[in-house]
């Protein structure tokens, strides 16, 4: 059912691109599929989604995910205030 709905929402070039994305990152493809299905159910889509529109959607999803969490591999330092130093003489 999910594939049938995606077939009616996406044009052939967009379906091929989404299939290539699924080969590399299945989680990413599922995320985009869920967004597309939600948009179709709420009536936000006007006609078939082209490859260019799919690329725009991918970029927007990437921007939203990068804002919500730190980049993978980045180091975040959390310093404690008011701690004891080894250099303190009592």
CORPERA-V597343 format. One record per helix or strand of 2 or more residues. SS is the DSSP state (~ for helix, > for strand). FROM is the first residue (numbers start at 1). TO is the last residue. If there is no record, write none. Layout:
{{SS/FROM/TO} {SS/FROM/TO}}
//
This chain:
{{~/2/9} {~/12/24} {~/26/42} {~/51/68}}
//
